Amino acid sequence: MEQKGVYKINYISVNNIKSQFCFSSNKGIKTFNTEDFSEQHSIDELGNISYCVLIRELNIVIFTGFEGNELYTNKKIIVYDLNAKKELSSTSFLDEVKGLKIINKFLLVTIKSTIKIFSLENFRNLQSVKDVVLPENEIYDVWESPQKEDNLDMIFHIVYSFDKEISVNTFVGNDWKFEKKKDIKNKYGKIQGLFYIQKLDIVFAVDEKAKYIYGLDPNEGKEVMCVYRGSVPGEVTSMSLINQHYLLLNNINRTIYIINLKPSGISLGGLIGKYGYGIDSSIFLTIKYDEIMTKEDGTFFQKDFSQKGSILWCNNEDNEFYLISYNGYAFRIKINFLKGKYNIASKKKFAEYKIMMENEEENVIQKSSKTFEFKSIFDKSEKKKNDDKFVNL
């Protein structure tokens, strides 16, 4: 019998200019405007979709299916026209697709520990550009440097951690020609996440338990700051910059942190240039999910939320940020930096479970109502009942 509702949120992503976001689910794909969270497209006949990314504002997405999806497998990517509701092209692989990302006019597909780069110049025939091997690692970030007037070539960077190093690889031009590699000594052990903040030109490396967050200069190859988040283990799922010198991050332990990177009366840029290290930081404000949600909000998607958290970003240097959560809710939140307070400018449910046929409903609820706790992201086995659970800070 046909399933009538979204009961699993697999993946959420935002387009490059942060004007739209999409999510993939057991039913297919939905897209939304980020300004008012209004729904733009709903494609429900695709089946279970694992990853989905938007190509700018062209109403075109690229997605890959889940294992068991008879129409779209997890070893194939599909370029899909949302307006016409039709497939434009597809590309198959020998192994499972484990990630999709778009930067400028290129698609990055993660297969095992390899990033396969494709040109998006022709949607009906994706052209392979380059393969970048990540040695036994799937944690990476990628960004494009702003073009300078004296150099019209595009410059891209990929950062990843491996063994005792954090490596920044630089590529130039449409063919992603390798230019150089800068290695930064990894003194932090296992890295759970790497996040590049363009306005600071800093890569933030989060340690295994998110106790410390280290700011690294990708150009000089050195550590320039250390941010203390807290002693209770956590997992950072998303990071951004707000109001020029406040680090904004989401912790999977149901807490949003706003961390002041600048000591009173001193410019952040001046500190980086003068001292090179040791920037003072302090937690300016924490926003707990229990404060912005009721107990009933997103209960059905608790498993997705406990495993994946939320993504957040700030479009500019003002006092507002956007939060898209895996429990099916979207928020626009404004910060009063003078008073150290916040208010919810808008809140909207973008995914909900609908009543299905009785025999299907009971089966799906049983599978989706169970929540999971993990000792860390590197220990994916379920915790025993007598293990300590993560607690909010």
N, C-alpha and C positions, 0 to 999 in steps of 0.2 A: 504494500500500500504506500501511497505517496506521503512523504514527510512534509508537514505544513509549516515548519518553523525552523529558525536558526537555533541550534542547541550547542554549537561549538564554534568559538571564534578562533580561527587558526593563526591569522596574521593581520597586522595593521601596518600600513605605510602611508607616508605623506609625499606628495610630489615635490619636486625640487624647489619651487617657489612658495611652498606651504599654502597654496590656495585651495587644495583639495586633498582629501584623504580617502582611502579605500580599505575595506577589510574583506578577507576571504573566510568562508565558513563551510559547513557541511552541505549547504545549499548552492553556493556559488559565490558571487561578488556583488558588493554594494559600494557606491561611491557617494561622497558628501562634499558640500562646500564648507570650508573651515570658518567662514565669517559668521554664518548663522546656523551651521550644522544641518542645513537642509539637504535632503536626499536628492542626488542627481541621477543615478542609475541603479537599477536592481536587476541583476541577471541570475535567475533562480534555476535555470535548467542545466547548469554545468556539473552538478554533483559536488563531491567533496574536493575543495581546492586548498592547497597548502600555502603557497606564496602568491602574492599579487602586487604589482607596482604600476603606478600611473606614469604615462609619458606626458610630462608637462600638463597643458590644458587641452590636449588634442582629443579627449574622449576615447583614448586608446590605452589598453592595459596589456601587460604581459604577465602571464600566470603559469603555474604548474600544478598538476593534480596530486592527490594523495594516492598512496598505494591502495589498490582495490577499486579505484575509479576506472570503470570500464572504458569510458570515453576519453579521459585525459589522465595519463599515467604520471607518476612522479619522476619519470626519466625523460620528460619532454616539456619544452616551453612553448606557449601559444601566444601569438600576437593577436589581439582581439579588438574589434571595433565595437564600442559600447552602443553607439547610435544605431548602427545597422544590425547589431546583434549577430555578428558573423566572424568567423576565423579568417584572418588575413594571411597567416603563415604559421609554420611550426618547425621546431628543430629538436631532434632526438639525440639522446646521449646513451652511453653504455651504463652509466651509474646514476644514482638518485641525485636530483637537484636539492641542495641544502641551503640555498639562499639566492635572492635576487636583489640587485641594487642598480639604480640609474644615476649616472653622473654626466652632465652635459648631454651629448648626443651618443652616449655609449651605454650599453647594458653589460653589467657584470654578473656572471652566473657562477655560483660556488658549487663545484663538483668535488667531493672528497676534500682534498687539501689544495685544490687548484682553482684559481679565478680565471674563467674563460671570458674574454672581452669581445663584444660584438658591436659593430657599428649600427646605429639606428637610422642611417640615411635612407634606407629602403625597407619599409616595414614588411613588404612581401618577400623579401629575400635578405635575411640577416647575414651580414658578412663577418666572418671571424677575423679578429684583428691580432689578438695575442693571447697566450696562456701564461699566467703568472703562478708559479708554484709556491705555496705556503708550506714550509716543512712541518708536517704533522700538526697543523694548526688551522682552525677555522675562525679564530677571533682576529678581526682586522678592522681598520677603518680606511676610507679613501676620500680624497678631496682634490679639488682643482685650485691651483694658484691663480690669482687675478692676473690677467694679461697686462704686460707693460707696453708702453707706447713703442719702445725700441725693439720689442720682440713679440711678434704676432702668434708665435707657436703656443699651443696649449701645453700646460705643464701639470702633470698629475702626480700624486703621491699615494703610496700604499704603505701603511704601518702595520706591523704584526710582531708578536712576541715569539721567541723561540729560544729554548735552553737558557742561556745566561745573557741574552741580548734582546733588545727591542730594536727592530730594523725598520728604517724609513727608506723606501725605494722610490726614486724619482724617474718619471717617464716623460718624454717630450713628443708632441705632435700627434697627428691623426693615427699614426701607426704605433703609438705608445713605445717609441724607441727608448730602451733602457739608457739612462744617463749616469746615475750614480747611486750608491748605497751608503747610508749613514747608520752606524751601529751605536746604540746607547747601552751602556752596561745595565743589565737587569739585576738590581739589588733587592727586588721586591718579591721574589718567589713566583708563585703562580699568579697570572693576571686574569681577572674575570672579565675585563672589558677595556676597550680603548676608544676614546672619544675625542675627536678633533674639534676645537672651538675656533672658527675662522677669525673672529674679531680680535682674539688674543694671539692668534697664530701659535697655539699651544696644543699639544696632545696630552690628554689626561689619561693616565694608567691607573686603574682601580685594582687594588690588591685582592687576594682571594676572598677575604671576608668583608671587604669594603670598609675596613677600619681607617686606612689611609688612602688618599687620592693624590697621585704625584703628577705635577705639571712638567712636561718635557718640551724643550725647544727643539723642533724637528730639523731646524737648519743648522744649529750649532752642535746638536747632539749631546745636550746636557740637561740635567735636572734644574729647574728654575723655581719650583715651589713645592710645598708639601701641605696638603689640606687634611686635617683630622676630622673624620665624620663621626666616629663613636666606636665604642668597644664591643657592642652587641653585633653579632654577625648579620650581614645584609647582602643584598645584591642590587647594584645600580643598573637600571634598565634603560635610562635615557638621561641626557645631560644637555644643558643649554646655558646661555649667558643672558642675564636680564639687568637692565639699568646700568650697563657698561662694566660694572665691576662686581657683580653678584653672580656666583655660580649656582645654577638651578639644577637640581637633580632629583630623580625619582628612585626611591628605595622600594624594593619588592615587599618589604615589611610594612606596607601601608603608610608610608611617611614620605612627604615631599620636603626637601631641604632647600633653604636659600642661605648660601654661605657668602659672607662678606670677604672678598679677597684683598681689600685695601685698608690699611691702617688709617686712622683718622687724620685727615689733612694732607695725605701723601698720594700722589698719582700712581696708579698701577704701572703704567708705562715707565715712569721714572724709576720705580723700584726695580723693575726687571733690568733696566739698563745700568743702574748704579751698583746694585748689590748682586744681581745674578742668581740669588737664592735666598730663601728664608723669608718670603713674604708672609706677614702675619695674616691669619684668617680666623674667622669666628662664625659660628652658626647664628645668623641674624634672625631667622624665623623657621619654624617647622609647621607644616600643615598636615594634619593627620586625616586619613580618609574617613575615620569615624566622625569627623567634624563636618565633612562636606557631603556625606552620604548617610542615608538611613540604613537600618539593618536589612531592609527588604531590597534595597537597590542592588541589582545585579546578582542576586543570590544564585540564580540558576547558572551563571557563568563563573561561579567561584573558583572552579578548577582552573579555567583559563587565566583568571586574574591572579591566583596564587602562584602560578608557574611563570607568567609573562609580565605581570604588572601593568605599566602604562608607558606611553611615550609623551614627551612634552617638548615645547619649543617656544621661543619668543621671536616674533617677526622682526622687531626692531629694538631700539634702545629705550622704549618706554617702560611702563610699569605693569604690563599685562602679559600673561602667558596662556598657552593653550595646552590642554591635557586631554588625551584620548586614552581611555582605559579599556583593558580587556574584560571588564565586567559589563561592557555595553553602554557606557556613559561618556559623554563629551562635556568638557568644561572650558569656560573662559574665565580666568581668575585675575583680578586686579590687586596689586600690592600697594599699600600706603607706606612708603619707606620712611616717612617722617614719624609715623606713629607705630610702625612695626606691626601693622594689622593687614588683613586681606578681606576681600568680599568676592562672592561669586557673581560675575557679570551675567553669565548664562550657563545653563545646564540642560542637557537634552539626552534622552535615551536614543541610541542609534541601532540597537539590536535587541530583540526580545524573542522569547520562546512563546510559540503559539500552540494552542491545544491541537494534539494530533489524535489519530485513532487510538482507542483505549489500550490495545495490546502493544502498540509501538511506544506510547507515552510512558508506560510503566517501565519498559526496558531502557529507554533513553534517560529517564530521570535517575534510575539506579546507577547508570554509568557516569552521569555528569554530576551527581550530588557529592561524590567522594572528593575530598580535598587531600592534597599531598604536602608534606613538609620534608625538606631536605637539609642535611647538615651543612652543605655548601653546594655551589653549582658544579663542583668537581666530584661530588659524591651523589650520584643520581639514584641511589637505592633509597627506598622509602625508610623513614625513621621508625623505630620501634616505639610502642606506646610509652615506654618509660624514658625515652629520650627527651631532653629539654627542647621545647619549641622556641622559634624566634619570637622575640617580644618587641613591641614598639619602643622607640626611644623618646 
